[in-house]
Amino acid sequence: MSIDLNNLQLKLGSTDVVLSMDSIITFLNDVTDYYAQRLTKKQNCDYVSAQHIRRKSAMKSTESKNVLCSLRHAFTSFSEYSIEDLFIYQENQDWYPKIVLTQHIDTADLSGHPAVLRVYRGCDEHELNQHSFGQSWSLNKSVAHEFAYVHYSSQPWFESVTRIVIEAKILKADVYFARLDHHENEVTVNTAKLYDVK
């Protein structure tokens, strides 16, 4: 499991944030170095909060402050709970770091399901065109429809004409995480193992 640094770097390069990018990167480096010491959860949370307060006034725009606040929340969540919780409760909008699963976390919810699963994803058409998919899918097509056309409709980048619902198949063994007791019927998959994508 890891943070997608390329995704974060693209976000940091946006016009409203670029003037504060050095401060934000220093915050990230300082916090990750501190976490490497493997101290207590309270020490980690206190350190992240102190670094956030120290740097917030130096941010050059409201958007930069939002970035810093999202990163503070992510690191505090990781410190208080686990990287699994950081993934489960991540905010997929705005500046929250994108978490990438690379190993199985919990797939017990799939125990009664067949070996091959039909999964759905609501996304932008570029994912299908570039064959570059996000990891979060649903076993429920109507949930994917909500993600395609409803959930992100208030975001400035949202264009309904480019939104689609993708269907694919995947072996149950290639699912890293399943959360079927939740409305989203979410499965997080190894995207390299998806097939019959349409």
C-alpha positions in Angstrom: 0.0 0.0 0.0 1.3 3.4 -0.9 0.5 7.0 -1.6 0.4 7.8 -5.3 3.1 10.5 -5.4 2.5 11.2 -9.1 -1.1 12.0 -8.4 -0.1 14.3 -5.6 2.6 16.0 -7.6 0.1 16.8 -10.4 -2.2 18.4 -7.9 0.6 20.4 -6.4 1.5 21.8 -9.8 -1.8 23.6 -10.2 -1.8 27.4 -10.6 -3.3 28.2 -7.2 -0.9 26.0 -5.2 2.4 26.3 -7.1 3.5 29.3 -5.0 3.2 27.3 -1.8 4.5 24.0 -3.2 7.9 24.2 -1.5 6.3 24.7 1.9 3.9 21.8 1.3 6.7 19.5 0.1 8.7 20.4 3.2 5.7 19.6 5.3 5.4 16.2 3.6 9.1 15.4 4.0 9.2 16.5 7.7 6.2 14.5 8.6 7.3 11.3 6.8 10.8 11.6 8.4 9.2 12.0 11.8 6.9 9.0 11.2 10.0 6.9 10.3 11.1 7.2 13.9 8.1 4.9 14.8 7.0 6.9 17.8 3.7 6.8 19.6 0.4 7.7 17.9 0.0 10.7 20.2 3.5 11.9 19.4 2.8 11.6 15.7 -0.6 13.4 15.9 0.9 16.2 18.0 3.8 16.6 15.6 1.5 16.8 12.5 -0.8 19.3 14.2 2.2 21.5 15.2 3.6 21.4 11.7 0.3 22.2 10.2 -0.2 25.2 12.5 3.4 26.4 11.9 3.0 26.3 8.1 -0.6 27.3 7.6 0.0 31.1 7.8 2.8 30.8 5.1 0.3 29.5 2.5 -0.1 31.9 -0.4 -3.8 31.0 -1.2 -6.9 29.5 0.2 -6.3 26.5 -2.1 -2.9 26.0 -0.6 -4.4 26.0 2.9 -6.9 23.4 1.8 -4.1 21.2 0.5 -2.2 21.5 3.8 -5.4 20.8 5.8 -6.2 17.7 3.7 -2.6 16.4 4.2 -2.8 17.0 7.9 -6.1 15.1 8.1 -4.6 12.2 6.1 -1.5 11.9 8.2 -3.5 12.2 11.5 -5.8 9.4 10.3 -2.9 7.2 9.5 -1.3 8.0 12.8 -4.4 7.4 14.9 -5.6 4.2 13.1 -3.7 2.5 10.3 -2.9 2.8 6.6 -5.9 0.5 6.0 -8.2 3.1 7.6 -6.5 5.8 5.7 -7.5 4.0 2.5 -11.0 3.2 3.7 -11.9 6.7 4.8 -9.9 8.7 2.3 -11.5 11.7 0.7 -11.4 11.2 -3.0 -12.0 14.8 -3.9 -9.8 17.8 -3.8 -6.3 17.4 -2.2 -6.5 14.2 -0.3 -3.6 11.9 -1.2 -4.6 9.0 -3.4 -3.9 5.6 -1.6 -2.9 2.7 -3.8 -3.4 -0.9 -2.5 -0.8 -3.4 -3.5 -1.8 -6.3 -1.2 -4.9 -8.0 0.3 -6.4 -6.2 3.3 -9.8 -7.8 3.8 -11.8 -9.8 1.4 -14.0 -11.8 3.9 -17.1 -10.2 2.5 -16.6 -12.1 -0.8 -16.7 -15.6 0.8 -20.1 -16.4 -0.7 -19.4 -15.0 -4.1 -18.3 -16.8 -7.3 -14.7 -17.1 -8.3 -15.3 -14.5 -11.2 -16.9 -11.2 -10.3 -18.6 -8.7 -12.6 -17.6 -5.2 -11.4 -18.6 -1.7 -12.4 -16.9 1.7 -12.2 -18.3 5.2 -12.8 -15.5 7.4 -14.2 -14.3 9.7 -16.9 -14.1 8.1 -20.4 -10.3 8.7 -20.5 -9.9 5.7 -18.1 -11.4 3.4 -20.7 -9.6 5.2 -23.6 -6.2 4.9 -21.9 -6.9 1.6 -20.3 -5.8 3.2 -17.0 -8.3 2.4 -14.3 -8.8 3.4 -10.7 -8.9 0.6 -8.1 -12.3 1.2 -6.6 -15.2 -0.7 -8.3 -18.6 -1.8 -7.2 -20.6 -5.0 -7.6 -23.6 -2.8 -8.1 -24.1 -1.0 -11.4 -26.4 1.6 -10.0 -23.7 2.7 -7.5 -21.2 3.0 -10.4 -23.8 5.2 -12.2 -24.0 7.5 -9.1 -20.2 7.8 -9.2 -20.3 8.6 -12.9 -23.0 11.2 -12.8 -23.9 12.4 -9.3 -21.1 12.2 -6.7 -18.6 14.5 -8.3 -21.1 16.8 -10.2 -20.2 19.8 -8.0 -16.5 19.6 -8.8 -15.1 22.2 -11.2 -13.6 19.5 -13.5 -16.8 17.6 -13.9 -18.2 17.2 -17.4 -21.2 15.0 -17.7 -20.6 14.3 -21.4 -17.3 12.6 -20.6 -18.6 10.4 -17.8 -19.3 6.7 -18.3 -20.0 3.5 -16.5 -17.4 0.7 -17.2 -18.1 -3.0 -16.7 -15.4 -5.6 -16.3 -14.6 -9.0 -14.8 -12.0 -10.0 -12.3 -11.1 -13.1 -10.3 -12.1 -12.9 -6.7 -8.4 -13.7 -5.9 -7.4 -10.4 -7.5 -9.5 -8.3 -5.2 -7.5 -6.6 -2.5 -10.4 -5.3 -0.4 -14.1 -5.8 -0.2 -16.6 -3.7 1.7 -20.0 -5.1 0.9 -21.8 -4.1 4.1 -21.7 -0.5 2.9 -24.1 1.0 0.3 -21.3 1.2 -2.3 -20.6 -2.6 -2.4 -17.0 -1.6 -3.0 -14.3 -3.9 -4.2 -10.7 -2.6 -4.6 -8.9 -4.5 -7.3 -5.6 -5.2 -8.9 -6.4 -3.2 -12.1 -3.8 -5.2 -14.1 -6.0 -8.3 -13.7 -9.2 -6.8 -15.0 -10.5 -8.4 -18.2 -13.5 -8.2 -20.6 -13.6 -4.4 -19.9 -16.3 -2.5 -21.8 
